[in-house]
Amino acid sequence: MRGPRAVRCAGGLLALAALLGGPVAAQAATTRLTLAVVSLADDPRYANRRMERGYPGHPQGRAVQGVRLAVEEAAFELDTAGLELVVRDVVLPDATALPRVLAELKAAKVQHLVADLPLAELRQLVQAAPAALGGAVVFNTGLDDDSLRAQHCAAHLLHTLPSRHMASDALAQYLAARNWRKVLQLQGPEPGDLLMGESFARAARRYGLKFTQTKPFKLSGDPRERDLANTRLLTGEREHEVVAVMDANGEFARTVPYATQWPRPVVGASGLVATAWHPQWERNGGPQLTRRFQKLAQRPMQGHDWAAWAAGKAVAAVLVDDPKAGVPQQLKKLRGGAVYIDGFKGPRLSFRAWDGQLRQPVFVNHVDGVVGVAPLEGVLHPKEVLDTLGVDEQESACKQQP
């Protein structure tokens, strides 16, 4: 407001400053910090063709937009704590540029990184960042790879995107709750497909699902292999109650719903999927968050966007909690459950101490809406029901602690 009231307020501040013997600017100095979002220029996940297809559960845009929204939302709390958080968009031309970029970030005193990178580049960043920056907190917002939470985990690596095991558990819980227990599994040949299949088999054992058959599929231009992509042939047996498609790429899975031989629901990589966020989530302030993101990014908020936003919220939360804490103390607070974030999903969210994963509800949804939220009602855990999703403490292979 620029009227008489604003003038009077300014005059009052000037008079108060004169009485105190100093200028209005004698307020506590603001500490400026930088949060870097690191991505790869030619990341195959963002190839034009993939963006045009919009496969379910795949990123639909860069992480920097979600991070910027989170920092904007936290501006008041940061200002109250005497902090200003600036987002820096760092796009690597290729992996060889990482040492130079880290040197530039060190010169800017950056120690908080949001990583939106393929697996090899992310592991390179995680390995190099602490020494290069004099300590670092790295948030993985783009990869659900369970190895990053197990044998390749790190004390300074945190994850806001649900792991593959978390997504599999969410789907298995939903199928068990609906009593759809007889599963026909269509298994792809690629490494990502096999990991997806192994994860779903693990979840099926946990929640009492039974595989009637597992059939391989393959997209091929070879006429001799055309039957391996024929959905009616693949789904011809009648015993199954649901079809689970293990297709990490998503191209074949999109052809399966409503194309099966028998009227059966399709889950996994298409049809009914498990995600961190859905733009049609109608509870816990979800519509307000989705609208703010839509206004900023000019596209609907998806799971990877939510994960990037959650990473920005976590950085702001740990900085506000103790503005003077160093990176080692921040990591202990985050992984020790001393700092929470509101994820607009209901319960407040915290990171697991054993693998750095953000525990959170997972949406079970189709293209038009959310049909369930895991953990499902009736699923129990001796300590924290959110830990029924993914790898629990006694199962964890991660040995790195801050």
Salt bridges, closest charged atoms under 4 A:
ASP43 OD2 - ARG45 NH2 2.66
GLU73 OE2 - ARG292 NE 2.71
GLU73 OE1 - LYS313 NZ 3.85
GLU104 OE2 - ARG100 NH1 3.12
ASP116 OD1 - ARG45 NH2 3.04
ASP144 OD1 - ARG164 NH2 3.47
ASP146 OD2 - ARG164 NH1 3.71
ASP146 OD2 - HIS165 ND1 3.50
ASP169 OD2 - ARG202 NH1 3.41
ASP169 OD2 - ARG206 NH1 2.79
ASP222 OD2 - ARG224 NH2 2.89
GLU225 OE2 - LYS218 NZ 3.11
GLU237 OE2 - HIS240 ND1 3.27
GLU251 OE2 - ARG49 NH2 3.28
ASP305 OD2 - ARG299 NH1 2.75
ASP321 OD2 - LYS333 NZ 3.01
ASP387 OD1 - ARG352 NE 2.74
ASP387 OD1 - ARG359 NE 3.06
ASP392 OD2 - HIS381 NE2 2.53
GLU395 OE1 - ARG202 NH2 3.80
